[in-house]
Amino acid sequence: MSDTPKPTPARQGLLSDDARDGTDARPDELDRQGYADHLTRLLNNVRVQSESTVLALIGDWGSGKSSVLEMLQRRLQDPWRVAVFNPWTYPDTPSLHRGFFNELASALPAGNRPGGARAKVGDFARAISPLGKLGSLVGLDAQDLLKAAGDLVAGDTSASAAKKSAEAALRTADLPVLMVVDDLDRLTPDELLEVLKLVRLVGRLPNVYYLLSYDERTLLDVLLRTPVSGNDEGRAHAYLEKIVQVRLDMPALRAPQRARLLNDGLDKIGAAVGLLLTAEDERRLSKIYFSVLDRRLSTPRAITRFLGQIQAFYPLLHGEVDFVDFFVVNWLRTQEPGVYRMLQNYRDDLLGQDFSHLPLSRDAAAQQSRRARWDERLREAHVQQTDLPGVIEVLSALFPQIAAAFADVQYLAEARQRSTPKTISHIDYFDRYVSFGIPQDDVSDADVAKAVADLARSADSPAVALLGEEIANETARAMRKLVALREAQVPLPETALFDLIARTSPKIDRRRNDLFDNPWLAAVRGGAACLATMGTEVAVNTVTQLGNVQELEEYVVDVVGLLKPRDTDSVNERLPAEFDFPSVESAASAVIKASLEAHAASSPLNDGAMTRFWTWRHLDPDAAKAWLVSQVDTGLWSMSDTVGAFTTTLVAVGVPIPDPRIGDFEIRAVDDILGLERVFAELESDLDAATPLSGSGHRVPATPENRVRHALLSLKRERESRTNVGEHHT
């Protein structure tokens, strides 16, 4: 005897579309067994009152007709025999005929007992079918078929005689046969008429009862394409009424049953991944489900199929997306695939990243324009007019851009409220909802959390390396993830994080100048958050140690410069009250001074020569001014090159590698640091010779020569302006 345990029968799951027959493996979750019991009693009553009757079990696709049919078959007892005929499985009319009679004959006793009913039904089938097209029937071999064919040719048998003989045999057998005909609504018009003809004109044999199963709306649509209806729905209804004597409608799925199916499915999904929904999650889910989704998920199959999609793909993203948004997006994917594709086609607009549709105005005209744009897109997505309000409500719950188009909302406030981490409307998470997992160029939230934990215990790990790569390649996204953890009050190793960002900063592509995600500025903001949180003493030590590393110096001092309180800050809102910023400021100023002295550039127009000066001037204006004046006084930098360095440069937004262009001339800064009278005096001959640059506006390339020429021309105009004013007063 084998010790191998027998496999446990598979239980009904969300990924199964098997009928629920009420067994332990496929339990009846919708209390349909009582309905099946009623149909069993009804069939027994029909048998008493009629020799042959056609019944119809009518319900939407997925309403549970197959489940009820299986339960009914399990309940029918002797003397009932059941034949199941599925016409959809037969490729042509001869095969369909053969299948119909083969199923009927197989339900009858074999041999000649009682009355040879099986053989007589076979004779009748061959009599009404094209010669040689039926093939073998149950209980008849090839020799019998050849003999039957000879009899037909000799004229010994007619269709009417064969039918009478079959009727007599069936009465003698006195065995009721229930012929279940399923999937009628999947047939072509010709196939449907053929099956209905078999049932109505041929199959009405004694003790043979029919139970047709179909979705009425679909069946009528097929009948409307046949000659019997003349494209008249009333005639199509009348035709069906001639066929069907007893109509059996599937019980509608009541709201409590729908809710139970949904809750049971969510429990299965939640148990598998450890899903925990907050009270707010449950509120959002209930609101959108009962206002829109419930109406469209009206059958057991629709609910199970939908939940099966959640079960199939949510484990790939558990903890990486907002579950309620994932739930709703998958409803769109299964119920409105055109809208789901539309989301991907118009990603940037949905996320407020489309330059051509930036919300420059929030007035009624702008809102109307947004509404017209999305109305057109929803029509292109083939949303039915009756479904349009619900789809708009669903999309508005997901995207502030849609809410701004179709509701009277304050767009920017709504956008800030909804674009929180993990939701589909957040730029960092949208792609996860349509990629069925974490995209290869993304780093999971789980890996970020692991990296933070490893940094807290000063451990190198693959997760820390991944976070470093994310900081280098997708800096803004990495910083947003850290902000999200901070806002969620997750304790962060701020010193270790600052060290990681600073040491990664040389790898950041400074040429990128994205409008929304400037990598360098994002890294500076991220470092500022770390520095402000780690405490004054640790911050001073960190700035000193990392700032004295040449390749990290610019990043460190930029972070300190960002933290310096502005006049517009209310009660030093950038820093905690106990943070002693002047101490940190002094440390950064010392770093800059030491660096400028150790790595003096031959000209202020060299790349990076003045970069740290501007931060220094922001931190310690007097010290920075004294240093720059000394550079000129000692002759290390010429006056013309120095004023040229006060010509700002511009770079195009959104261009991957922009070419710098001439910007404005900071004449006030020149006056404050060098004094205009001194500049006018020392550059008198240069100013006299200054001529306009070729080109207009801010289209002139920011070469060193052009920056100097632009500065000289600006100074010349200022000198002339002052001269004219003096002459006027005189």
C-alpha distance (Angstrom), angle and dihedral (degrees) to the residues before:
residue distance angle dihedral
M1 . . .
S2 3.78 . .
D3 3.79 119.5 .
T4 3.79 91.3 -154.8
P5 3.80 107.8 117.9
K6 3.76 117.2 -123.8
P7 3.78 113.7 -108.9
T8 3.77 114.6 -100.5
P9 3.81 112.0 -116.6
A10 3.77 111.8 -104.8
R11 3.78 113.0 -103.0
Q12 3.76 124.9 -135.9
G13 3.78 110.0 -82.5
L14 3.78 139.6 177.7
L15 3.79 90.9 -101.0
S16 3.81 92.4 56.8
D17 3.80 127.8 87.2
D18 3.82 93.8 -171.5
A19 3.78 117.6 136.1
R20 3.81 115.6 -99.5
D21 3.79 103.6 -122.6
G22 3.80 97.2 175.7
T23 3.82 95.8 -104.3
D24 3.79 123.2 130.9
A25 3.79 90.5 -102.8
R26 3.80 92.8 48.5
P27 3.79 106.3 25.6
D28 3.78 123.6 -165.9
E29 3.80 103.7 -112.9
L30 3.79 96.4 173.7
D31 3.81 103.4 53.3
R32 3.81 92.1 -111.8
Q33 3.79 93.8 142.0
G34 3.79 90.4 82.9
Y35 3.80 89.1 55.6
A36 3.82 90.4 48.8
D37 3.82 89.1 51.5
H38 3.79 89.4 52.9
L39 3.82 91.7 50.6
T40 3.81 89.9 51.1
R41 3.79 91.4 55.2
L42 3.80 90.2 43.8
L43 3.81 92.3 54.8
N44 3.79 90.8 51.6
N45 3.81 89.3 51.7
V46 3.80 91.6 47.4
R47 3.80 90.2 52.8
V48 3.79 91.0 54.6
Q49 3.81 92.1 50.0
S50 3.80 102.9 37.8
E51 3.78 138.7 33.8
S52 3.82 91.4 -145.2
T53 3.78 130.7 3.7
V54 3.80 137.5 174.5
L55 3.79 116.4 -137.2
A56 3.80 126.1 -177.3
L57 3.80 127.8 -150.5
I58 3.80 103.0 -155.2
G59 3.78 126.8 -168.1
D60 3.79 143.7 125.4
W61 3.78 120.1 -80.4
G62 3.76 107.5 -79.8
S63 3.82 94.3 17.3
G64 3.81 92.1 122.7
K65 3.81 102.9 -95.6
S66 3.81 92.6 138.8
S67 3.81 90.3 51.0
V68 3.81 91.9 52.9
L69 3.82 91.2 46.2
E70 3.82 91.4 53.4
M71 3.80 92.0 47.3
L72 3.79 89.8 49.2
Q73 3.80 92.8 51.2
R74 3.80 90.4 51.3
R75 3.79 90.2 53.1
L76 3.80 100.3 47.3
Q77 3.79 108.5 99.1
D78 3.78 134.5 -170.2
P79 2.93 131.0 -25.3
W80 3.82 88.7 31.8
R81 3.77 117.8 97.2
V82 3.81 120.9 -165.2
A83 3.80 126.9 -147.3
V84 3.81 118.7 -175.3
F85 3.79 116.7 -155.4
N86 3.79 120.6 -176.8
P87 3.83 106.6 -176.4
W88 3.82 92.0 -172.2
T89 3.81 90.2 74.1
Y90 3.83 94.6 62.5
P91 3.82 119.0 87.1
D92 3.83 100.8 -152.8
T93 3.80 144.3 12.0
P94 3.83 97.8 -93.1
S95 3.82 90.1 49.9
L96 3.79 89.9 47.5
H97 3.84 91.2 53.0
R98 3.77 90.8 47.6
G99 3.79 92.5 48.9
F100 3.79 93.3 48.5
F101 3.79 95.2 54.0
N102 3.78 94.0 35.4
E103 3.82 90.7 58.8
L104 3.79 91.4 45.5
A105 3.79 93.5 48.0
S106 3.80 93.4 46.0
A107 3.82 89.5 60.1
L108 3.82 91.0 59.0
P109 3.82 125.6 80.9
A110 3.81 115.5 -86.4
G111 3.80 122.5 -115.4
N112 3.79 124.0 13.9
R113 3.80 97.1 -42.9
P114 2.95 120.2 138.4
G115 3.77 104.3 7.0
G116 3.81 95.1 -36.9
A117 3.81 90.5 -90.1
R118 3.79 95.0 162.6
A119 3.81 93.4 53.8
K120 3.80 92.8 44.9
V121 3.80 91.5 52.1
G122 3.81 87.7 51.0
D123 3.80 90.8 51.6
F124 3.79 90.2 51.3
A125 3.80 92.0 48.4
R126 3.79 92.6 53.3
A127 3.78 92.0 45.2
I128 3.79 93.3 60.1
S129 3.80 98.4 37.4
P130 3.82 130.6 78.8
L131 3.81 109.7 -85.9
G132 3.74 112.8 -90.8
K133 3.80 95.1 3.5
L134 3.76 99.6 101.9
G135 3.75 98.8 62.8
S136 3.82 116.6 -166.0
L137 3.78 124.5 -12.0
V138 3.77 125.6 -157.3
G139 3.81 110.6 -73.0
L140 3.83 95.7 9.4
D141 3.80 121.8 103.4
A142 3.79 129.0 -160.2
Q143 3.85 93.4 -90.5
D144 3.81 90.3 56.0
L145 3.81 89.9 49.8
L146 3.83 92.3 52.1
K147 3.79 91.1 49.0
A148 3.81 90.7 48.5
A149 3.77 90.6 49.7
G150 3.84 90.7 51.5
D151 3.78 91.2 50.1
L152 3.78 90.7 52.0
V153 3.80 92.8 50.2
A154 3.83 91.2 47.9
G155 3.76 89.7 53.7
D156 3.81 95.1 -119.6
T157 3.86 91.3 129.8
S158 3.82 134.3 42.0
A159 3.79 129.6 -171.4
S160 3.80 92.5 -110.4
A161 3.78 92.4 47.3
A162 3.80 91.1 48.4
K163 3.79 90.6 49.9
K164 3.82 92.7 50.4
S165 3.77 90.0 49.0
A166 3.82 90.8 50.3
E167 3.81 91.3 47.5
A168 3.78 91.8 52.4
A169 3.78 92.1 48.7
L170 3.81 92.1 49.4
R171 3.81 91.6 50.5
T172 3.76 90.1 49.8
A173 3.81 91.5 49.3
D174 3.83 90.0 49.7
L175 3.81 91.4 -164.6
P176 3.83 114.7 140.7
V177 3.82 112.7 -134.4
L178 3.80 121.7 -162.0
M179 3.79 109.6 -154.0
V180 3.81 107.6 -158.6
V181 3.82 111.1 -159.2
D182 3.81 110.6 -169.7
D183 3.81 134.5 -178.8
L184 3.81 95.6 27.2
D185 3.80 88.9 148.7
R186 3.81 91.5 64.3
L187 3.81 95.9 62.2
T188 3.78 129.4 102.7
P189 3.82 116.4 -111.2
D190 3.82 92.9 -99.9
E191 3.79 93.3 47.0
L192 3.80 91.9 48.2
L193 3.81 92.9 52.5
E194 3.79 90.3 48.3
V195 3.82 93.0 53.3
L196 3.80 93.4 45.1
K197 3.81 88.8 49.5
L198 3.80 90.2 53.3
V199 3.79 91.1 50.0
R200 3.81 97.1 43.0
L201 3.81 104.5 36.4
V202 3.79 106.6 18.3
G203 3.75 110.0 24.2
R204 3.79 99.8 50.8
L205 3.78 92.3 108.4
P206 3.82 125.8 151.3
N207 3.81 114.6 -82.0
V208 3.82 90.6 8.9
Y209 3.81 113.4 119.2
Y210 3.78 126.2 -177.5
L211 3.77 130.6 -144.6
L212 3.79 110.1 -170.9
S213 3.80 118.8 -166.1
Y214 3.81 123.3 -159.2
D215 3.77 150.2 130.1
E216 3.79 103.3 -102.0
R217 3.79 98.3 -149.1
T218 3.79 92.4 51.2
L219 3.81 93.0 44.6
L220 3.80 91.7 51.1
D221 3.80 89.7 50.2
V222 3.81 88.7 55.0
L223 3.81 92.5 46.3
L224 3.79 90.7 51.2
R225 3.81 87.0 64.5
T226 3.83 92.5 56.7
P227 3.82 129.7 84.0
V228 3.82 92.6 -115.9
S229 3.81 93.1 70.5
G230 3.79 101.6 38.2
N231 3.82 86.2 -145.2
D232 3.82 87.3 -64.9
E233 3.81 113.8 131.9
G234 3.82 91.5 -158.0
R235 3.80 90.7 57.2
A236 3.79 90.4 46.7
H237 3.82 89.6 53.8
A238 3.80 90.7 48.0
Y239 3.79 91.4 50.5
L240 3.79 91.2 53.8
E241 3.80 91.5 47.6
K242 3.82 89.3 57.3
I243 3.78 89.2 55.4
V244 3.81 101.0 41.8
Q245 3.81 122.1 57.7
V246 3.82 99.6 174.4
R247 3.80 121.1 39.1
L248 3.82 117.4 -156.3
D249 3.81 114.7 -171.8
M250 3.78 119.5 -159.3
P251 3.80 111.4 -115.5
A252 3.79 110.3 -102.1
L253 3.77 115.4 -110.0
R254 3.79 103.2 -107.0
A255 3.80 122.8 -140.2
P256 3.84 94.0 -107.8
Q257 3.81 89.8 51.2
R258 3.79 92.2 49.7
A259 3.79 90.1 48.2
R260 3.81 91.0 48.9
L261 3.80 92.6 50.9
L262 3.79 90.2 49.0
N263 3.79 94.9 46.6
D264 3.80 93.2 45.6
G265 3.81 90.1 50.3
L266 3.80 92.8 48.0
D267 3.79 89.4 49.1
K268 3.82 90.0 55.1
I269 3.80 91.7 48.4
G270 3.79 92.7 44.8
A271 3.78 93.8 48.3
A272 3.80 91.5 52.4
V273 3.81 95.5 54.1
G274 3.81 103.7 22.2
L275 3.80 93.8 -109.8
L276 3.79 116.1 -175.2
L277 3.79 119.6 -171.1
T278 3.78 120.7 -158.1
A279 3.78 121.9 -137.5
E280 3.81 88.0 -102.6
D281 3.81 90.7 51.5
E282 3.79 90.3 52.3
R283 3.82 91.4 47.7
R284 3.80 92.7 51.7
L285 3.78 92.6 44.3
S286 3.80 93.8 49.1
K287 3.80 93.1 46.5
I288 3.79 97.0 53.2
Y289 3.80 94.3 36.6
F290 3.78 98.0 52.6
S291 3.81 94.9 37.7
V292 3.81 97.2 49.8
L293 3.79 119.9 -11.0
D294 3.79 97.8 55.0
R295 3.81 92.7 63.4
R296 3.79 92.3 54.4
L297 3.81 95.8 42.8
S298 3.79 94.0 61.5
T299 3.82 102.6 137.9
P300 3.81 132.4 60.1
R301 3.79 90.7 -117.9
A302 3.81 93.0 51.2
I303 3.79 91.5 50.7
T304 3.81 94.9 43.7
R305 3.79 93.1 44.5
F306 3.78 90.8 50.3
L307 3.80 94.1 47.2
G308 3.80 89.1 45.7
Q309 3.80 88.6 60.9
I310 3.80 89.7 52.1
Q311 3.79 91.4 48.5
A312 3.80 92.1 47.3
F313 3.80 97.8 52.3
Y314 3.80 111.3 17.7
P315 3.84 94.3 77.6
L316 3.82 87.2 65.2
L317 3.81 89.3 60.2
H318 3.78 105.1 29.6
G319 3.78 107.6 145.5
E320 3.80 90.9 6.1
V321 3.82 99.5 82.6
D322 3.78 138.3 28.3
F323 3.82 105.7 -88.5
V324 3.81 95.4 -146.5
D325 3.79 91.6 52.4
F326 3.82 90.3 46.0
F327 3.82 89.0 50.9
V328 3.80 92.3 51.4
V329 3.82 95.3 42.9
N330 3.79 90.2 53.3
W331 3.78 89.6 50.7
L332 3.80 86.8 57.5
R333 3.80 90.5 46.7
T334 3.81 93.1 54.5
Q335 3.80 101.0 33.1
E336 3.82 102.7 29.9
P337 3.83 107.8 25.0
G338 3.80 90.9 165.3
V339 3.81 90.6 58.4
Y340 3.80 90.5 46.1
R341 3.81 89.6 55.7
M342 3.80 89.4 45.9
L343 3.80 90.2 58.8
Q344 3.78 90.3 59.1
N345 3.81 93.8 44.2
Y346 3.82 93.0 52.8
R347 3.79 99.7 34.3
D348 3.80 96.4 132.7
D349 3.79 93.9 49.5
L350 3.80 91.6 48.6
L351 3.79 90.2 51.9
G352 3.80 95.4 44.1
Q353 3.81 91.2 -111.5
D354 3.80 98.6 115.2
F355 3.82 107.9 107.8
S356 3.80 91.2 -157.9
H357 3.80 92.2 58.1
L358 3.78 104.2 38.3
P359 3.84 110.9 151.8
L360 3.79 96.3 -110.6
S361 3.79 91.2 157.2
R362 3.78 136.1 27.8
D363 3.79 98.4 -165.5
A364 3.82 125.6 119.5
A365 3.80 93.8 -92.4
A366 3.81 92.3 53.3
Q367 3.78 91.3 48.4
Q368 3.80 90.8 49.4
S369 3.79 89.9 51.5
R370 3.80 91.4 52.0
R371 3.81 90.8 47.5
A372 3.80 93.0 50.7
R373 3.80 90.3 49.5
W374 3.80 93.8 52.7
D375 3.82 93.1 40.5
E376 3.78 88.7 58.9
R377 3.80 92.4 47.2
L378 3.81 92.1 50.3
R379 3.80 90.1 51.4
E380 3.79 88.8 51.5
A381 3.83 87.4 51.5
H382 3.85 88.5 58.8
V383 3.79 97.0 -119.9
Q384 3.81 110.4 172.1
Q385 3.79 113.9 -117.9
T386 3.80 91.8 -121.9
D387 3.81 90.2 52.9
L388 3.81 96.3 44.4
P389 3.85 98.7 91.7
G390 3.79 91.6 51.5
V391 3.80 93.7 47.1
I392 3.80 90.6 49.9
E393 3.82 90.3 50.3
V394 3.80 90.6 51.2
L395 3.81 93.1 48.0
S396 3.81 91.4 46.2
A397 3.80 89.2 54.7
L398 3.80 88.8 54.4
F399 3.81 104.0 38.1
P400 3.83 130.5 37.7
Q401 3.81 88.3 -154.9
I402 3.81 90.5 63.8
A403 3.79 92.4 42.7
A404 3.80 89.1 52.2
A405 3.80 90.3 52.6
F406 3.80 98.8 47.9
A407 3.80 105.2 27.4
D408 3.79 136.7 49.2
V409 3.80 96.6 -106.3
Q410 3.76 136.0 141.0
Y411 3.78 97.0 -107.8
L412 3.78 101.9 -153.3
A413 3.80 95.0 43.5
E414 3.78 90.3 49.4
A415 3.78 91.4 47.7
R416 3.79 92.0 53.9
Q417 3.78 90.6 48.3
R418 3.82 96.1 51.2
S419 3.80 102.5 33.2
T420 3.76 93.1 79.2
P421 3.80 124.1 136.9
K422 3.80 117.6 -68.6
T423 3.83 97.1 15.9
I424 3.79 119.3 117.0
S425 3.80 90.9 -118.1
H426 3.82 90.1 63.5
I427 3.79 112.3 95.7
D428 3.81 92.8 -133.8
Y429 3.80 95.3 53.4
F430 3.82 107.3 36.5
D431 3.80 94.7 88.9
R432 3.79 92.0 53.2
Y433 3.80 90.4 63.6
V434 3.80 93.1 56.6
S435 3.81 99.8 34.1
F436 3.83 98.6 62.0
G437 3.78 90.3 -129.6
I438 3.79 142.4 13.6
P439 3.83 109.1 -43.6
Q440 3.79 114.0 -117.7
D441 3.79 92.3 -114.8
D442 3.81 92.3 53.3
V443 3.79 132.0 78.9
S444 3.77 117.8 -134.9
D445 3.78 121.5 -118.3
A446 3.79 86.9 -122.6
D447 3.82 90.7 59.2
V448 3.81 91.0 47.7
A449 3.81 90.5 51.2
K450 3.82 89.7 47.7
A451 3.82 90.8 49.9
V452 3.80 91.1 50.6
A453 3.79 90.6 50.3
D454 3.81 91.5 48.6
L455 3.80 92.1 48.2
A456 3.79 89.2 51.7
R457 3.79 89.4 60.8
S458 3.82 93.5 40.0
A459 3.79 93.0 -113.5
D460 3.77 127.2 146.9
S461 3.78 112.2 -137.9
P462 3.81 142.1 157.1
A463 3.80 87.6 -98.8
V464 3.82 91.5 56.7
A465 3.81 89.5 48.6
L466 3.82 89.7 51.2
L467 3.79 91.2 50.5
G468 3.81 89.8 49.9
E469 3.80 90.4 52.4
E470 3.79 89.9 48.9
I471 3.81 90.8 51.7
A472 3.81 90.7 50.3
N473 3.80 97.8 44.4
E474 3.82 105.9 26.9
T475 3.77 101.1 22.1
A476 3.79 99.4 163.1
R477 3.80 92.3 49.0
A478 3.80 91.5 49.4
M479 3.81 91.6 50.6
R480 3.81 91.4 49.3
K481 3.79 89.9 54.0
L482 3.78 90.7 53.3
V483 3.80 90.6 47.5
A484 3.80 89.4 52.2
L485 3.81 91.0 53.4
R486 3.79 90.6 47.5
E487 3.81 91.7 49.7
A488 3.79 89.2 49.1
Q489 3.83 86.1 56.8
V490 3.78 93.2 -116.2
P491 3.85 107.4 159.5
L492 3.80 108.0 -114.2
P493 3.81 128.9 -161.3
E494 3.80 91.1 -123.7
T495 3.81 96.9 -179.1
A496 3.79 93.6 49.3
L497 3.80 91.1 45.0
F498 3.81 91.7 50.7
D499 3.79 89.6 49.5
L500 3.83 90.7 50.9
I501 3.80 93.5 48.4
A502 3.81 93.1 45.3
R503 3.80 94.4 48.5
T504 3.81 89.6 47.2
S505 3.82 93.5 48.0
P506 3.84 95.6 89.3
K507 3.83 88.1 62.0
I508 3.81 93.5 55.5
D509 3.79 112.5 109.0
R510 3.79 102.4 -118.1
R511 3.81 91.0 -173.5
R512 3.80 92.0 70.4
N513 3.77 111.0 95.7
D514 3.79 103.6 176.5
L515 3.77 115.0 176.8
F516 3.79 93.6 -133.5
D517 3.79 103.1 22.2
N518 3.81 111.3 36.8
P519 3.81 100.0 174.9
W520 3.80 98.9 -150.1
L521 3.79 95.4 46.6
A522 3.79 89.7 46.9
A523 3.80 91.0 53.2
V524 3.81 91.3 48.0
R525 3.80 91.5 50.4
G526 3.79 90.5 47.5
G527 3.79 92.0 50.2
A528 3.80 91.3 47.2
A529 3.80 90.0 56.6
C530 3.81 89.9 52.2
L531 3.81 94.6 45.9
A532 3.79 94.3 48.6
T533 3.80 91.2 51.4
M534 3.81 101.2 46.6
G535 3.82 97.0 69.9
T536 3.82 131.7 -106.0
E537 3.80 100.9 -84.4
V538 3.79 94.7 46.9
A539 3.81 90.4 44.0
V540 3.84 92.3 53.5
N541 3.81 91.7 49.8
T542 3.80 91.6 46.2
V543 3.82 93.5 50.1
T544 3.79 91.7 47.6
Q545 3.79 96.4 47.1
L546 3.79 99.3 41.8
G547 3.82 95.1 33.9
N548 3.78 90.9 60.5
V549 3.82 90.1 59.1
Q550 3.79 101.4 93.8
E551 3.81 98.5 -140.2
L552 3.82 91.6 46.7
E553 3.78 98.7 43.9
E554 3.80 98.0 89.2
Y555 3.77 92.4 51.1
V556 3.81 94.2 47.7
V557 3.80 95.1 49.4
D558 3.82 91.9 44.2
V559 3.80 88.4 55.9
V560 3.80 91.9 51.1
G561 3.79 90.2 45.8
L562 3.79 90.7 54.1
L563 3.80 90.4 52.1
K564 3.81 95.0 53.6
P565 3.80 107.9 112.8
R566 3.80 115.1 -109.4
D567 3.77 126.8 -145.9
T568 3.80 87.4 -109.7
D569 3.82 93.3 57.5
S570 3.79 113.2 104.3
V571 3.80 112.0 -135.2
N572 3.78 92.3 -18.7
E573 3.82 91.3 -61.4
R574 3.81 93.8 179.1
L575 3.80 94.1 66.7
P576 3.80 138.9 44.1
A577 3.80 113.1 -99.5
E578 3.81 92.8 -113.5
F579 3.81 94.1 50.8
D580 3.82 111.9 111.7
F581 3.78 99.7 -147.8
P582 3.86 97.2 175.6
S583 3.82 89.1 64.9
V584 3.80 91.4 52.6
E585 3.80 89.9 43.1
S586 3.82 91.0 54.0
A587 3.80 90.8 50.7
A588 3.80 91.4 52.2
S589 3.82 91.9 45.6
A590 3.80 90.3 53.3
V591 3.80 90.1 49.9
I592 3.81 91.7 52.3
K593 3.80 94.4 46.9
A594 3.78 93.0 48.9
S595 3.79 91.4 48.2
L596 3.79 95.6 48.0
E597 3.79 90.6 49.8
A598 3.77 93.7 46.1
H599 3.80 96.5 44.4
A600 3.81 103.8 32.9
A601 3.81 113.1 177.1
S602 3.78 120.2 -136.8
S603 3.82 90.8 -130.6
P604 3.80 134.7 19.2
L605 3.82 87.0 -131.1
N606 3.79 93.2 64.9
D607 3.80 114.4 110.2
G608 3.80 108.8 -83.3
A609 3.79 95.2 1.4
M610 3.81 93.9 120.9
T611 3.79 99.6 26.8
R612 3.78 96.5 98.0
F613 3.83 91.5 38.2
W614 3.80 92.5 68.0
T615 3.79 91.8 51.0
W616 3.81 89.2 46.6
R617 3.80 91.1 50.5
H618 3.78 88.4 52.5
L619 3.82 92.1 49.3
D620 3.84 101.1 37.1
P621 3.83 111.2 7.8
D622 3.81 96.6 180.0
A623 3.80 95.5 50.8
A624 3.79 92.5 45.0
K625 3.81 91.9 48.7
A626 3.79 92.9 49.9
W627 3.79 91.4 50.4
L628 3.82 95.2 50.1
V629 3.84 92.7 46.3
S630 3.78 88.1 50.9
Q631 3.82 90.2 53.2
V632 3.81 89.1 57.6
D633 3.79 97.1 38.0
T634 3.76 92.9 53.5
G635 3.78 92.0 47.4
L636 3.81 94.7 -117.5
W637 3.81 89.1 124.0
S638 3.79 124.7 28.7
M639 3.78 119.1 -124.3
S640 3.82 92.6 -122.0
D641 3.82 93.4 52.9
T642 3.78 90.8 44.5
V643 3.80 94.8 54.3
G644 3.82 88.0 43.5
A645 3.80 87.8 60.4
F646 3.82 87.5 61.9
T647 3.81 89.2 66.9
T648 3.80 104.3 99.5
T649 3.79 123.3 -139.0
L650 3.79 129.4 -135.7
V651 3.79 130.3 -151.2
A652 3.79 126.9 -163.2
V653 3.81 115.6 -105.4
G654 3.78 116.3 -119.3
V655 3.81 94.9 14.1
P656 3.84 111.5 125.0
I657 3.84 96.3 -141.8
P658 3.80 107.0 12.9
D659 3.80 124.3 -168.6
P660 3.84 110.4 -126.6
R661 3.79 116.0 -116.0
I662 3.81 133.1 -161.9
G663 3.79 112.3 -84.5
D664 3.80 130.5 175.8
F665 3.78 130.2 -39.8
E666 3.82 113.7 -117.7
I667 3.79 95.9 -139.8
R668 3.80 94.3 161.2
A669 3.80 90.9 56.5
V670 3.82 89.8 50.1
D671 3.79 90.5 51.7
D672 3.81 92.1 46.9
I673 3.81 95.2 48.8
L674 3.81 106.8 28.7
G675 3.80 103.4 14.0
L676 3.82 119.7 -119.8
E677 3.80 94.9 -120.7
R678 3.79 90.9 58.6
V679 3.80 91.2 45.9
F680 3.81 92.4 49.1
A681 3.79 90.2 50.7
E682 3.79 98.0 46.8
L683 3.81 95.2 42.7
E684 3.82 98.5 39.0
S685 3.81 96.4 123.5
D686 3.83 92.0 42.0
L687 3.79 90.7 51.9
D688 3.80 92.1 48.5
A689 3.81 90.0 54.7
A690 3.82 96.4 43.3
T691 3.84 114.5 123.9
P692 3.82 131.5 -176.4
L693 3.78 119.6 -87.5
S694 3.78 120.5 -111.7
G695 3.79 109.8 -105.9
S696 3.77 132.2 41.6
G697 3.77 138.7 -101.2
H698 3.78 116.3 -16.5
R699 3.80 95.7 -24.4
V700 3.81 97.0 97.5
P701 3.83 114.0 108.2
A702 3.81 112.1 -111.6
T703 3.79 97.8 -123.2
P704 3.84 116.9 155.4
E705 3.81 90.3 -108.3
N706 3.82 93.3 50.6
R707 3.80 92.0 47.4
V708 3.83 90.6 54.1
R709 3.82 92.5 45.7
H710 3.80 91.1 48.8
A711 3.82 90.9 50.1
L712 3.83 92.6 48.3
L713 3.81 92.7 48.6
S714 3.81 90.9 49.4
L715 3.80 91.1 49.6
K716 3.80 91.0 47.0
R717 3.80 90.8 54.5
E718 3.78 91.3 47.3
R719 3.81 90.7 50.8
E720 3.80 91.1 49.4
S721 3.77 91.0 47.7
R722 3.78 91.6 53.1
T723 3.83 91.1 46.6
N724 3.80 91.7 51.7
V725 3.77 91.5 49.1
G726 3.83 90.7 50.8
E727 3.80 92.4 49.6
H728 3.79 90.7 48.7
H729 3.80 91.8 54.0
T730 3.80 90.7 47.2
